[in-house]
Amino acid sequence: MARAEAMQMARARRWERRKANVATRLTRGGIAFLATVAALTAYGWMSDGMGIGLFLLSLLIVPLSGIAGFALPVGGPDVDKMDEAAPAELPAITEAWLERQRRHLPRLAAPHLDGISVQLAALERQLARVPADHPVAQDIGRLLGKHLPELIDRYTRIPPMQRANIVEHDGRTPEATVIDGLKAVEAELTRASATLAEADRDGLRVQGKFLEARYGEGQRV
C-alpha cells in the first residue's frame, strides 16, 4: 500500500508539473500574440496605416509570435550543475534530471523512481531548514550530486541490447544492478528524511504531553 501511495503521489506531482508547464507556455504565447498585435496596431496609427505589404506580413508575424512564445522551453532547475549545487537545491535538480533519464531506465525501475521522487519532495522542504554543513545534508549532497548520477550514467553507456542479456560476475544483469542501486538510493533518502524529522518528532511528542497535562480532562484552562 505504501508503494502504491508513493507511485500515486509521484504521478500526481508529474501531472501538476506538466499542467503548470502548459499553463506557462499558453500564458507566454498569449502575451506574445497580444504584444505583437498591439505593436503593429500602434505602428499603423503612428504611420497612418500599415500598407498592404505590412498587413500581409502581419498575418504571418502575429500567429508566429504566439507559437514562438508557446514553443520556447520553460525554465527550471539547472540539471547541468548537479555537482556544484548546494544540498538544499539538489532535490529539485535531481527530480528534474531523473524525469529526463526515466525513458532510458528499465520499466521495473519505475516504482523506485516514483519512491525517490516522493522522498525528494519531502527532503526539499527539510534541507531548506538545516545548514549546508549538516552531516545529513552532506551525505545527501554526495548521494544526489555524485553517486546517483554515476550509477545512471554508467548504466546508460551500456548498449541497450546488453542491458538485459549480459550477466555480470555477480549473476545479475545490468538492468537488475541499476534497479537494486535505485532501491538503495530510495532507502537511504527515506532514512535521511526520518533522521532530519527526528527533532520535530521529539518536539511534537513533548508539546503533546505538555498540552495533555495542561489542558487534559479534569484540568481547567
C-alpha positions, 0 to 999 in steps of 0.5 A: 500500500505504501508503494502504491501511495508513493507511485500515486503521489509521484504521478500526481506531482508529474501531472501538476508539473506538466499542467503548470508547464502548459499553463506557462507556455499558453500564458507566454504565447498569449502575451506574445500574440497580444504584444505583437498585435498591439505593436503593429496596431500602434505602428499603423496609427503612428504611420497612418496605416500599415500598407498592404505589404505590412498587413500581409506580413502581419498575418504571418508575424502575429500567429508566429509570435504566439507559437514562438512564445508557446514553443520556447522551453520553460525554465527550471532547475539547472540539471547541468550543475548537479555537482556544484549545487548546494544540498538544499537545491539538489532535490529539485535538480535531481527530480528534474534530471531523473524525469529526463533519464526515466525513458532510458531506465528499465520499466521495473525501475519505475516504482523506485523512481516514483519512491525517490521522487516522493522522498525528494519532495519531502527532503526539499522542504527539510534541507531548506531548514538545516545548514549546508554543513549538516552531516545529513545534508552532506551525505545527501549532497554526495548521494544526489550530486555524485553517486546517483548520477554515476550509477545512471550514467554508467548504466546508460553507456551500456548498449541497450541490447546488453542491458538485459542479456549480459550477466555480470560476475555477480549473476545479475544483469545490468538492468537488475544492478541499476534497479537494486542501486535505485532501491538503495538510493530510495532507502537511504533518502527515506532514512535521511528524511526520518533522521532530519524529522527526528527533532520535530518528532521529539518536539511534537511528542513533548508539546503533546504531553505538555498540552495533555497535562495542561489542558487534559480532562479534569484540568481547567484552562 
